């Protein structure tokens, strides 16, 4: 399989380099290297959003969870509907904020809106977290898959550097526009490979699969049921849960953690740099909530059942029957991982270049010099990512575990930016600080460090089977609400009101004016992945409203998941097209100057150092 797999990866790399070279040869201003001129093609961004959702879920990890814990783990895919709803709300308002107030990066948007340097620093820290350890962990995982696929003939470290070079070259050549266009091609390929591999596995492998036979889960785990609303245990690492860890609150909080991909700085930057049009509606309704969510809800149990012995065992079986089918399965898992690596490293470096180098360190750089500095930064960052993936995979994995739940703690800040004008800077900083601390101490990073230095904590990872993202966000929102009451008439309220008035005038959509829609969303969420989801265990096989048991031939929970996925897509369609969040238009935008722009100059210590170096050279 190794020559065929290597040929496919080489073909994808050559295509990406060719595409990036064509973009670089266009007669475009050098400044567009950093943001594509704020006019990324709608079709490209349209495919990126479902790719991000799959990257946040982790395709191979999701299939492993389903094969280990059954339909309760597969239930997380219903959350793609919530992901689509959040993308509509946040990307819509952030796009308008960018055009109205000229706030071109996530850090600038939050920093200027709340008048806080600390928020800009937090955004840069999250950018670094996603660009280095998070991406290094994914790169190491992709290399490990390829090492297994090649039966060890090409070692993991060699694959790490080959993959890093193949991702770095197109980004360095073409910048943000080229990276997004290449990743859109990867997303399209992923959309073809995922259902295609599922269908080929069912056709080529002998013997019954799901639902004719149950998912071969671990011993004692409930294969076709959600094991209750909540489980009163101290967390993973403190007690083994024989029936499975995915209770209703575990499913709901895991879906909440999935939103961390959406709140990552690179994802927000993509939402700011796309051109106007109906792209967001098509992407969220039909591609993310519809196609991606549907393929995983319908196909993941089938593919996971065939993958009970691991992805490589299935790939080798498919390769024996049809070589291209086996290689396609491995390629699908690798692309789903490399997609995120390329996106977060490229987007993170470009954000860092604009937020730090151009804004403060070297503000007098010409556009060509800015492009050159971004290219140098991209090369160094991909090198350090490969270094981490090669020699520090455990450190990368432990640090990467906090990336998604920490990013989720940005939710109140963006709610204040786009919708709730009464949320103040003090409330955001207080809530975010507490929420992030709780996340760290309910994930391996904080547990390992604290227990190594002090004493053993009474809880493990995800106490009560609630994801750390939900623990952090619960206390975060509580502090934000309490603090906002105290700071309701803070001095910066005038600037917040100005932006929100301009947003309402430009979008002509008010989030609180659709009571029926939000009522249906709450009911749907309660039944789809809230406590009401446990009704799906027996609702269609042993209904409480009838004494007659139904012989469906398929698990009741699977029917429940399919049904509420379809209902969810309808709700996303309503929000996008009937409420109006799926359309981006510049027609009614009136630009404003928000507050006082910070001085764009080098720090005194840096300016003095540069002057000293320049003076020595003249001598």
N, C-alpha and C positions, 0 to 999 in steps of 0.2 A: 504493500500500500504506500510505502514511503515515496517512491518516484512519482506516482500519480498525485499524491497529496502535495508534494513539493512543487510540482508543475502547476497545480491549481493556484497555490499561494503566490507563485512567481507571476502567473498571469494576472492576478488581481493587483499585485504590486506594480507591474508594468503599466497596467491600465491607469492606476492612480497617478503614477509619475507622468504619464502622457497627458492626463487631464490637467494636472497641476501646471505642467509646462505650457499648455495652451492658455490657461488662465494668466500665467505670468507674462506671456507675450502680448496680451491685450494692452491697448494703449490706455491704461487706467492710471489715475493718480497714485503715487506711492502710498498715500495715506490709506487707501482702500485695502492695503495688505492687512491692516489691523481689524477692520470691521466690515469689509466688503462694501463700503460706502453706505452702510445702513440700508442696503437694498438687495438683500439676499433673495434669490429666486424663490417664489412661493412653493413651487413643486418640490424643491429640495427640503425646505424646512418642514413641509407636509409629511415627508417620510421619516424625518429625524425623530419626531415626537414618539411614535410607537417603538422605534428602535431604542430610545432612551428608557421607555417603560420596561422593555424586555431586559435591557442592561441592568436596570435597578433591581429587577426581580432576580436576575442571575439565572440564565436558562438551564445550564447543567445542574446547578444547585436546586432549582425548582423541580426538575425531573427527579433528582435524587430524593428530595423531600417527599414527593408524591409516591415514589416507589417504596419509601420507608414508612410513611405515616398515612398513606391512602388519600381518600377524597377530602379529608379535613385540610390537608396541606394544599390540595388542588384548589380549594375554595378561595385562596388568596388571589387567584387570577380574576375573580369577579371584581376585585379592587381596581382593575384597569378603568372601570367606569368612573370611580372617584378620582383617579389620576387625570382622566380627560376633563372632568369638571374643574379640578384645581388648575389645570393648564389654561382652560378658557378664562377663568377669573383672573389669575395672576398675570399671564402673558398679555391679555387684553389691556389691563390697566397699566402695566409696566411699559408697554409699547406706546401708549398715549402719553405717559409721563415723559418718556424719552423725547417725543416730538414737541410737547408743550413747553417743557422747562429746559430742554437741551441737556438732560442728564444721561450721558451716553453709556455708563457702566452701572452694574448693580451697586457697587460701593458708592459711586457718586450720587446715585438716586437716593439711597438711604441716608448717606452722610449729609447731603444738602437739605433734604426734606426735614430731617430731625435735628439738623445743626450739630452733628456729632462726629468727631474724628474717630471715636472708639468704634462706631459701627463700620467705618471704612476699614479699620484694622481687623475687625472680626471677619469681614468679607474676604480680605486678603488671606487671613489665616485659613478659612475654609477653602479658598482657591488652592492654597498650597497643600492642604490635606488631600483634596481630590486629585491634584496633579501629580503628587509624589507617592505617598504610601498606598492610597487607594488604587491608583493606576498600576503601581508596581505589583501589588497583590494580584490584580487581574492578569497582568502580563506573565507573572510567574505561573499562574494557573493555566493559561493558554499554552505556555511552553511545556508544562507537565503533561497536558493532554497530547501534544504532538510527540513528546518523548515516548509515551505509551503507544501511540499509534505507529511509531517507527520501530517498536520493540527495542528501544534503547540504542539503536544504531546511531542516532543523533542525540546527544545528551541534552538535558534541559537547559543548561547555561548557553549552549550554542544556539538553541532555538530562541532563547531570550534576546540575544543580540541580533539575530537575523530578523526577528519580528520588530524589534525596536528600530532598526535601520529602515525596514520597509515602511514603517509608519512615519518616521522622521523626515525622510526625503521629500515626500509630497507636501507635507506641512511647511517645510522650509522653503520650498520653491514657490508655492502658490498662496500661502497665507490662509486667512479665515474663509474666504469664498471657496477656494479649492478644497479645503478640508471638509466643508459642509457638502459640497457637491459629490465628493468621493464617498463620504459617509452615507449620503442618500442612496447611492448605488449599493452600498453594503446593506442598507436597510431593505431595499427592494429584493436583493438576493436572499436575505434572511426570511422575508415574507414568502418567498417561493420554496426555500429549503425546508422550513418548518412543517408545513402541511405535506410537502412532497415526501419527506423522510418518514412521516407518520404513515402515509398511504403505502409507501414501498415496504415498510416493515410489516404491515398487515398482509400485503400480497406475497412477499417473498419468504416469510418465515412460516413454517408449518406449525400446526397446533392452534388451539383457540386462544384468543387474547381477551382483553377487556371489552365488553362486560360479560362475555361468556364465562370467564373465570375471574375471580376477585383479584385485586392488586396484591401481589405477594409481599405484604408488609412485614415488619419485624414482629417477632412473637409477642402476642398479647395486645398488639395495637388494633384498634377498631378500624377496619379497612374502609368501611362505607358509612361512618358516622362521625359527627363532631362530639368529642368526649366531654360534653357539658359546657355551661356558660363560662365558668372559671374554675381553676383548680388551686386549692389552698396549699401551696407548697412554697418553699423558700426560694425557688428558682433553679435553673439548670446548674448542675454541679453540687447541689445540696441533696437532691432526692431524685431517683429515677422514676419516671412516670410510665408505668407499663402500658397504659391505654393510649399514649400519645400526648404530645405537648400542645397540639393545636386546638385548644378550646376556642369558644366563640370570641373571648376577649383577646386571645393570642392571634386569631385571624384578623380581627379588626385593627389591633395595634400594629400588626405586621404590614397591613395595607397602608396604615398611616406612615410607617417607616419608608414605604416605597416612595412617598412623596418627597423624600429627601433628595432624590435624583432631580426632581423638578425645581427644588430650591437651591440646588448647587449653583455657584456663580456662573459657570459656563453655560448651563441651561438657561438661566435668566438672561445672559448676554445674547444667546441665540434669539430669544423672544424680543429683544430690543433691536436687533439688526435685520429682521426680516422686513420685506416690503409690504405695502398695504395690499388689501384684498381679502378674499374669503378663505384664505389658506387655513387659518386656525380652526374654522368650523369643519372643513373637510377632514383635516388631520385628526381632530379630537373625536368627532362623531364616527366617521366611517373607518378610519385606519387604526386609531388607538382603542377606543371603546368597542368598536365593531369588529374589525378584522383581527387585531392582535389579541384582544380579550376573548373573542370567540374561538380562535385557533387553540388557545391554551386551555380554555374551559372544556372544549370538545376533544382536543387531541392529546393534551398532556397525560390523562389517565391511560390512553391507549399506548402511547410511546413509553411511558414510565413502566408499564407492565412488561413490555418487551425488553426494557433496560434494567430488569431486576438484578442482573449479574454485573452491571456496570456498563458505561457507554462504549468502552472498547470491545467488550464481548459482543455487543450488538453490532458494532461496526465491522468486526471480523466476520460475523455471520452474514451480514449483508454483502461484504466484499467477496465472500466465497460464492454467493449467488449472482451478484452483479457488482463488479469492481467499482463502478462509478457511484453506486448507491452507498457503499461503505465509506468511500472517501467524502461523499456529500454530507453524510452524517457528522463526521469529524469536522469538516469545514464549517458546518452550521454552528457547532458549539464554539469553534475558535473565533468565527466572525462575530458572534454575539458578545464575546469578551473583548476582542480587539477594537470593536466599535467604540466601547466606552473608553478604552485607553487613549485612542487617537483624539476623541472628542474632549476629554478632560485635560489632557496635557496641552493640546493646541489652544483650546479656549482659555485655560488657566494662564498660560504664558502671555497671551495677548492681553488679557485683563491686567496682569502684573505690569506689563510694559506700559499700558496707558495709565494705570492707577498710581504707579510708583515712579518708574523711570521718567516718563514724559511729564507727569504732573509735578513732581517734586525734585527728583535727583538731577535730571538733565532737561529742563524745560525748553531750552533754546535749540534743541536738535531740529534739523530740517526734516522734511518728510522722508527723504531718501535715507537719512541717518536713522530715523525711527524704524524704517523697514529693516535696515541692516541690523540694528540692535535687537529687533524682534527675532530675526533669523538666528542670530548668535544665541539668544536666550533659548530658542527652541532646540537648538543642537545640544546645548549643555543640559537642558532639562530632560530630554530623552535619554541622554547619557546617564544621568543620575537615576532615572527611573529604571533603566536596565541594570545599573549597579545594585540598586536596592533589590530588584527582583532576582538577581543572580546570587547575591551573597547574604542578604538579610530577608529571606522570605517570611520567616516567623514574625520578625519585628513589623514588617509591612502588613501582615495579616491582622495582628493584634491592633495596630494603630488604625487600620482601615475599618475595623469593626465599629468605630464611633462616627464615621463620616456621615452616613445617612441620618442617624438620629440627631446628630448635632445640626445638620442642615435643616431638619424639620423645625428646630427651635426658631428659625427665621420667620415662621408663619405669622405670628402676631405683628412683626414689623411690616410685612407686606400687606397685611390686612389694614394696618393704619395708613400705609402709603396709598392704597387704592380705594378703600371703602370707609373706614371708621376714623373720621377726622379727630375724634376726641382722645385717641391713644397718643400719649406724649412720649417724649424722649426718655424721661426718667423711668416711666413705666416699662418701656421696651428694654432698657438696659438692665433694670432690676430683674425682670422676668427672665430675660435671656441668660443672665449670669446663673441664676438658680437652676433653670432648666438644663443648662449645659453641664453643670456640676452633677446633677442627678443622673444624666445620661452616662457620664464617665464612670460613675460608681455603680452602675447597673450593667456594665459591659466589661469584658475581660481586661481592658486597659487599666481601668481604675481598680478593679478587684486585685489584679496581680501586683500592681505597684503598692497599694495600701497594705495588703496582707503580707507582702515581703518586708515592709518597713515597720509596721506597727502590729496590729492584732487581726485575727480572722474575723471577717464580717459575718453577721448572722444570715445574710441573704447571698444568693448566687446571681447568675445572669437571668434577667427577666423575672423578678419575683411575681408570684401568683400567675405565672405564664403570660404576663403583660410585657410587651416589648418596651425596651428602654426609651424609644421615641415617645411612646404614650406617657410613660412616667414623667419624663422631662417636660413634655408639653402641658400636661395637666397642671403641674405646679407653676409653669411659666405663665399660662393663661390666668391662673388664680392671682398671681402677683401683679400681672398687667392690669387686671380688672380693679383690684384694690388700689393700686397706685394711680390709675387713671382717674379715679374718683377724687383723689387728693389734688391732682395736677390738672383738673379739667380746664381751668382758665390760665394755663401756663403762658409765659410771654411769647412763645413761639406759635401760639394758636392762630395768630393772624396769617402767617405764611402758610400754615396747613390749610386754612380755610380758602385761601386764594387758589391753591393748586386743586383742591377738591371742587371748587366752583368751576374752574376751567375744565376739569375732567367731565363733569356733568354736562357742560355746554358742548364739549367735543363728542362725547359718546351718546348723549341723550338716552342713557340707560342707567337706572338706579336699582341697585341690587335689592333693596328692601321693598320694592314696589310690586313684587310678584308673590303674594302670600300663598296662593294655591300651589305654585311650583315648589316653593321651599317646604311646604307641608308634605307634599308628595315625596320630596327628597328625604325628609326625616323618616317617614314611614318606610320608604324603600330601604334606606340605610339600616334601620332597625331589623328588618327582616332579611336583608341580603347578607350582611356580615356583622350585624349586631347580635345582641342576645337572642333575638327571634330566629336566628339562623338555625338553632338546634331543632326547630320545628321541622326542618327539611329532612331530618333523620328518618322519619316514618310517615311524613305527611301524605305521600303518594303510594306507600305500600301498606300502611296500617293506619288509615285516617281516623282521627278521633270523632269525626262527625258521621261515621258510618260503621256498623258492626261487621261489614264485609271487608276482608283483606283483599287488596288488589295484587294481581300477578303481572307485574310490569315486565319482568325479565331484566330490568336494569335497576341499579340502586336508586332509592327515593332521593337521596341527597344530590345525585348527579342531575336528576330532573329539576330539582330546586335551583341548582346553580345555573342551569341553562335558562330556566324561566326568568330568574332575576337578572341575569346578564342581558337578556332581550329587553326587559322592562327598563334596565339602566340605560341602554343605548337610546331608547325613546326619550328618556329624561335629558340625556346629553344633547340630543337633537333639539329638544325644546329650549334648553338654555342657549344653544348656539344660534338658532335661527329665529325662534319666536321671541325670546327675550332680547337677543341681539349681540351676544358676546362673541360670536364667531366671525364677525366682520370687522376689519380694520380699515378706517377711512381717514384721509387727511382733509376732508371737505370743510369741517367745522372747527378745525384746530386754530387757536389764536395763541401764538407763543407768548410766554411771560418769562420774566427774570425772577427766579426764586431766591429770595434772601440775598446775602452778600457772598459772592464767589470767593473761595479761599485764594490767597496769593499763590501764583504759579512761579515759584522761584526755588532755587537750590537752597538747602539748609546752609547756614553760615559756615559750619565746620567743613562741609563739603566744598563750598565755594572757595574757602581759604586754602584747602588742600590742593584743589585744581590750579589755583593761581600760583601756589608755590611750585608745583610741578612745571607749569608753563614757564615760570621765571627761570628755573634751573635749566630748562632746555634752551632758552634764549642765550644764556651765558655760554 
